[in-house]
Amino acid sequence: MKKVAILMLCAAAIFSLAGCKRAGKAGETAVSKKASGKAVRIGVIQLVEHAALDANYKGFVDGLAEEGFVNGENIKIDYQNAQGEQANCVTIAEKLINSKSKLIFAIATPAAQAVANLTKDIPILVSSVTDPESAKLVLKNTNPGTNVSGTSDLTPCEKQIDLLRKICPNATTVGMLYSSNEQNSYFQIALAKAACDKLGLKYIDGTVSNSNEIQQVTQSLCGKVDVIYTPTDNMIAAGMSLVSQVATENKIPTIVGEQGMVEAGGLATYGINYYELGKQTGAMAAKILRGEAKPADMPIQYMDPDKCELAINEEIAEKLGITIPDSL
């Protein structure tokens, strides 16, 4: 009997140890799966490199991180830059779609249009797009109804023209400098012209179809206008230092669409914060990744106009001999 009891105790101990080992392996497998689980792939297509769009992208990444989606951990961001070329936008869009991105973030209107034209299934969030509705990315800004949503970088064009009048009170004619290839620029220029009409200001268009024309078109406006206005136009923003060089040499002040353009040589702006706009878009992306929302039901978001910022390039003001009013 003693031998039987001893044998039974040993068997129980062995069985118990085996059970612990099996439980341990099961726990290790769960951790292993979690550790080796595939990170969610997020594609990013940016039209061109310049301060505003770069800040927009950084804000998006930081906005996702604040929501618990960290690049290199549970998400993998595939960032691609089209270097300002529309053909590159299409190629990159195809690449991001074929690589099975779970979500695509498109920065600037041409980039957004390229990817939206190629997929109706993958969720797309856009930013640095002035009016997604007129760009035919959504059915309505208030109710997208498509696989696209995001944030608009609509700037306070009327306030920018008002700023122009305050800094250049004697100006009578404004040169409207923008790209003929960007729908977002046409939208803003229309608002700027309406603001000029209210103030009795005349205006002359100066459009460029590629970056090689920036210097020539800017030069053509000099002698005809008292001040140049340019919106958040990606082509002009990327070539802003050249615009500033030509305009400043000819004593023509430039009122621009956003702060990065001021830093690149523009005189002044009253514009939005593109980093914060990117963070706002990142928060929207987190909701989609968590399955809490779909782009079709997410209204296009805008920045609060009260959060717009005044930026003045004092060095350029000095070169132009302009005294900035104390009221600013």
C-alpha positions as CSV (number, residue, x, y, z in Angstrom):
1,M,0.0,0.0,0.0
2,K,2.8,2.3,0.9
3,K,4.4,1.6,-2.5
4,V,1.2,2.3,-4.3
5,A,0.7,5.6,-2.4
6,I,4.2,6.7,-3.2
7,L,3.8,5.9,-6.9
8,M,0.5,7.8,-7.0
9,L,2.1,10.8,-5.4
10,C,4.9,10.7,-7.9
11,A,2.5,10.4,-10.8
12,A,0.5,13.4,-9.5
13,A,3.7,15.5,-9.2
14,I,4.8,14.6,-12.7
15,F,1.4,15.4,-14.1
16,S,1.3,18.7,-12.3
17,L,4.7,19.7,-13.6
18,A,3.7,18.7,-17.1
19,G,0.6,20.8,-16.8
20,C,2.7,23.8,-15.6
21,K,5.0,23.3,-18.5
22,R,2.1,23.2,-21.0
23,A,0.6,26.3,-19.4
24,G,4.0,28.0,-19.5
25,K,4.3,27.2,-23.2
26,A,0.8,28.5,-23.9
27,G,1.7,31.8,-22.2
28,E,4.9,32.1,-24.1
29,T,3.1,31.5,-27.4
30,A,0.7,34.4,-26.6
31,V,3.5,36.7,-25.8
32,S,5.4,35.6,-28.8
33,K,2.5,36.2,-31.1
34,K,2.0,39.6,-29.6
35,A,5.7,40.5,-29.9
36,S,6.0,39.1,-33.4
37,G,2.6,40.3,-34.7
38,K,2.7,42.2,-37.9
39,A,2.6,46.0,-37.5
40,V,-0.3,47.7,-39.3
41,R,1.1,49.2,-42.5
42,I,0.2,52.9,-43.2
43,G,1.2,54.5,-46.5
44,V,2.0,58.1,-46.8
45,I,2.2,60.1,-50.0
46,Q,3.5,63.7,-49.8
47,L,3.5,65.9,-52.9
48,V,6.7,67.8,-52.3
49,E,9.1,68.9,-49.6
50,H,8.5,72.3,-48.0
51,A,8.1,73.5,-44.5
52,A,4.2,73.3,-44.3
53,L,3.9,69.8,-45.7
54,D,6.8,68.5,-43.7
55,A,5.2,69.9,-40.5
56,N,1.9,68.3,-41.5
57,Y,3.5,64.9,-41.8
58,K,5.4,65.2,-38.5
59,G,2.2,66.2,-36.8
60,F,0.4,63.2,-38.2
61,V,3.0,60.8,-36.9
62,D,3.0,62.5,-33.4
63,G,-0.8,62.5,-33.4
64,L,-0.9,58.8,-34.0
65,A,1.7,58.2,-31.3
66,E,-0.4,60.2,-28.8
67,E,-3.3,57.8,-29.6
68,G,-1.1,54.7,-29.0
69,F,0.0,54.0,-32.6
70,V,3.8,54.2,-32.6
71,N,5.8,53.9,-35.8
72,G,8.1,50.9,-35.6
73,E,6.1,49.2,-32.9
74,N,2.4,48.5,-33.7
75,I,2.4,50.5,-37.0
76,K,4.8,50.7,-39.9
77,I,4.8,53.9,-41.9
78,D,5.8,53.7,-45.5
79,Y,6.6,57.4,-46.3
80,Q,7.0,58.4,-50.0
81,N,7.6,61.9,-51.5
82,A,6.6,62.7,-55.1
83,Q,9.1,65.6,-55.3
84,G,6.4,67.8,-56.9
85,E,5.8,65.5,-59.9
86,Q,2.3,64.4,-60.7
87,A,3.5,61.3,-62.5
88,N,5.4,60.3,-59.3
89,C,2.1,60.7,-57.3
90,V,0.5,58.0,-59.5
91,T,3.4,55.6,-59.2
92,I,3.6,56.0,-55.5
93,A,-0.1,55.6,-55.1
94,E,0.0,52.3,-57.0
95,K,2.9,51.1,-54.8
96,L,1.1,52.0,-51.5
97,I,-2.1,50.2,-52.7
98,N,-0.2,47.1,-53.9
99,S,1.7,46.8,-50.6
100,K,-1.7,46.3,-48.8
101,S,-1.6,49.5,-46.8
102,K,-4.4,49.5,-44.2
103,L,-4.7,53.3,-44.4
104,I,-3.2,55.9,-46.7
105,F,-2.4,59.5,-45.6
106,A,-2.2,61.8,-48.6
107,I,-0.6,65.3,-48.1
108,A,-1.7,68.0,-50.6
109,T,-4.4,67.9,-53.3
110,P,-2.6,66.3,-56.3
111,A,-1.3,63.5,-54.0
112,A,-4.8,63.0,-52.6
113,Q,-6.4,62.9,-56.1
114,A,-3.8,60.4,-57.3
115,V,-4.5,57.8,-54.6
116,A,-8.2,58.4,-54.5
117,N,-8.5,57.8,-58.2
118,L,-6.9,54.3,-57.8
119,T,-8.7,52.8,-54.8
120,K,-12.2,53.0,-53.4
121,D,-11.6,50.4,-50.7
122,I,-8.6,51.5,-48.6
123,P,-9.4,54.2,-46.1
124,I,-7.7,57.5,-47.2
125,L,-7.1,60.5,-45.0
126,V,-6.0,63.8,-46.6
127,S,-4.5,67.0,-45.3
128,S,-3.1,70.2,-46.8
129,V,-6.1,70.0,-49.1
130,T,-8.1,73.3,-49.2
131,D,-11.5,72.0,-50.4
132,P,-11.9,68.2,-50.7
133,E,-15.4,68.6,-52.1
134,S,-14.4,70.8,-55.1
135,A,-11.3,68.5,-55.6
136,K,-13.9,65.7,-56.0
137,L,-12.4,63.7,-53.2
138,V,-15.6,63.6,-51.3
139,L,-19.3,64.0,-52.1
140,K,-19.7,66.7,-49.4
141,N,-17.2,68.1,-46.9
142,T,-19.9,67.6,-44.2
143,N,-20.7,64.0,-45.2
144,P,-17.9,62.6,-47.4
145,G,-19.7,59.4,-48.5
146,T,-16.5,57.9,-49.9
147,N,-13.4,56.2,-48.6
148,V,-11.8,59.7,-48.1
149,S,-11.9,62.1,-45.2
150,G,-9.3,64.3,-43.4
151,T,-8.5,67.9,-42.6
152,S,-8.6,71.1,-44.7
153,D,-5.9,73.7,-44.7
154,L,-8.3,76.4,-45.7
155,T,-6.6,79.6,-44.6
156,P,-8.3,82.9,-43.7
157,C,-7.8,84.5,-47.1
158,E,-9.9,87.5,-46.3
159,K,-7.8,88.2,-43.2
160,Q,-4.6,87.8,-45.2
161,I,-5.8,90.4,-47.7
162,D,-6.7,92.6,-44.8
163,L,-3.2,92.1,-43.4
164,L,-1.9,93.1,-46.8
165,R,-3.8,96.4,-46.7
166,K,-2.6,97.1,-43.1
167,I,1.1,96.5,-44.0
168,C,0.9,98.1,-47.5
169,P,-1.8,100.8,-47.1
170,N,-0.9,102.6,-50.3
171,A,-1.0,99.5,-52.5
172,T,-3.6,99.6,-55.3
173,T,-2.7,96.5,-57.4
174,V,-2.0,93.0,-56.1
175,G,-0.2,90.3,-58.1
176,M,-1.8,86.9,-57.6
177,L,1.0,84.4,-57.9
178,Y,0.0,80.7,-58.0
179,S,0.3,77.4,-59.9
180,S,-2.2,76.7,-62.7
181,N,-1.9,72.9,-61.8
182,E,-3.3,73.1,-58.3
183,Q,-7.1,73.2,-57.7
184,N,-6.6,74.3,-54.1
185,S,-4.9,77.5,-55.3
186,Y,-7.7,78.4,-57.6
187,F,-10.1,78.0,-54.7
188,Q,-8.0,80.3,-52.4
189,I,-7.3,82.9,-55.1
190,A,-11.1,83.2,-55.7
191,L,-11.5,84.1,-52.0
192,A,-8.6,86.5,-52.1
193,K,-10.0,88.3,-55.2
194,A,-13.4,88.6,-53.5
195,A,-11.6,90.2,-50.5
196,C,-9.7,92.6,-52.8
197,D,-13.0,93.6,-54.4
198,K,-14.4,94.6,-51.0
199,L,-11.3,96.8,-50.4
200,G,-11.3,98.3,-53.9
201,L,-8.0,96.6,-54.8
202,K,-7.1,95.7,-58.4
203,Y,-5.3,92.4,-59.2
204,I,-3.3,90.7,-61.9
205,D,-2.8,87.0,-62.2
206,G,0.6,85.5,-62.4
207,T,0.4,81.7,-63.0
208,V,3.1,79.1,-63.3
209,S,2.7,75.6,-64.7
210,N,6.1,74.3,-63.5
211,S,8.8,75.4,-61.1
212,N,11.1,76.6,-63.9
213,E,8.6,79.4,-64.6
214,I,8.6,80.9,-61.0
215,Q,11.4,83.4,-61.5
216,Q,10.1,84.6,-64.9
217,V,6.5,85.0,-63.8
218,T,7.5,86.7,-60.6
219,Q,9.7,89.1,-62.6
220,S,6.8,89.8,-65.0
221,L,4.7,91.0,-62.1
222,C,7.3,93.5,-60.9
223,G,6.6,97.0,-62.2
224,K,2.9,96.1,-62.6
225,V,1.9,95.5,-59.0
226,D,2.5,97.0,-55.6
227,V,2.4,93.8,-53.6
228,I,2.3,90.1,-54.4
229,Y,-0.1,87.7,-52.8
230,T,0.4,83.9,-52.9
231,P,-1.8,81.3,-51.2
232,T,-0.8,77.9,-49.7
233,D,0.3,76.8,-53.2
234,N,2.7,73.9,-53.0
235,M,4.8,74.8,-56.1
236,I,5.2,78.4,-55.0
237,A,5.9,77.4,-51.4
238,A,8.7,75.0,-52.6
239,G,10.2,77.9,-54.6
240,M,9.5,80.7,-52.1
241,S,13.1,81.6,-51.6
242,L,13.3,82.4,-55.4
243,V,10.1,84.4,-55.3
244,S,11.4,86.4,-52.3
245,Q,14.8,87.1,-54.0
246,V,13.1,88.5,-57.1
247,A,10.4,90.4,-55.3
248,T,12.7,91.9,-52.6
249,E,15.2,93.1,-55.2
250,N,12.3,94.9,-56.9
251,K,11.0,96.3,-53.6
252,I,7.8,94.3,-53.9
253,P,6.5,92.9,-50.5
254,T,4.9,89.4,-50.5
255,I,2.0,88.4,-48.4
256,V,1.8,84.6,-48.3
257,G,-0.4,81.7,-47.2
258,E,1.5,80.2,-44.3
259,Q,4.4,80.6,-41.9
260,G,6.9,78.3,-43.7
261,M,6.7,80.6,-46.7
262,V,7.5,83.6,-44.4
263,E,10.5,81.7,-43.1
264,A,11.6,81.2,-46.7
265,G,11.5,84.9,-47.5
266,G,7.9,86.0,-47.6
267,L,7.0,89.2,-45.7
268,A,4.0,88.2,-43.7
269,T,1.1,85.9,-43.2
270,Y,-1.9,85.2,-41.0
271,G,-2.2,81.4,-41.3
272,I,-2.8,78.0,-39.8
273,N,-0.4,75.7,-37.9
274,Y,0.3,72.8,-40.2
275,Y,1.8,70.7,-37.4
276,E,-1.3,70.9,-35.4
277,L,-3.4,70.1,-38.5
278,G,-1.3,67.0,-38.9
279,K,-2.0,65.9,-35.3
280,Q,-5.7,66.5,-35.9
281,T,-5.5,64.1,-38.8
282,G,-3.5,61.6,-36.8
283,A,-6.3,61.5,-34.2
284,M,-8.8,60.8,-37.0
285,A,-6.5,57.9,-38.3
286,A,-6.5,56.3,-34.9
287,K,-10.3,56.1,-34.8
288,I,-10.2,54.4,-38.2
289,L,-7.5,51.9,-37.1
290,R,-9.5,51.1,-33.9
291,G,-12.6,50.4,-36.0
292,E,-14.5,53.3,-34.3
293,A,-15.2,55.2,-37.5
294,K,-15.1,55.1,-41.3
295,P,-14.0,57.9,-43.6
296,A,-17.4,58.0,-45.3
297,D,-19.0,59.2,-42.1
298,M,-16.3,61.5,-40.9
299,P,-16.8,65.2,-41.8
300,I,-13.8,67.1,-43.1
301,Q,-12.2,68.9,-40.2
302,Y,-10.9,72.5,-40.1
303,M,-8.6,74.4,-37.7
304,D,-10.2,76.9,-35.4
305,P,-9.7,80.4,-37.1
306,D,-8.9,81.8,-33.6
307,K,-5.8,79.5,-33.6
308,C,-4.3,81.1,-36.7
309,E,-1.0,82.8,-36.2
310,L,0.5,86.0,-37.4
311,A,4.1,85.7,-38.7
312,I,6.3,88.6,-40.0
313,N,9.7,88.4,-41.5
314,E,11.4,91.4,-39.9
315,E,14.6,91.0,-41.9
316,I,12.6,91.2,-45.2
317,A,10.6,94.2,-43.8
318,E,13.9,96.0,-43.2
319,K,15.2,95.3,-46.7
320,L,11.9,96.6,-48.1
321,G,12.0,99.7,-45.9
322,I,8.6,98.8,-44.5
323,T,7.6,99.7,-40.9
324,I,5.2,97.1,-39.5
325,P,2.2,98.9,-37.8
326,D,2.2,98.8,-34.0
327,S,-1.3,97.3,-34.1
328,L,0.2,94.1,-35.5
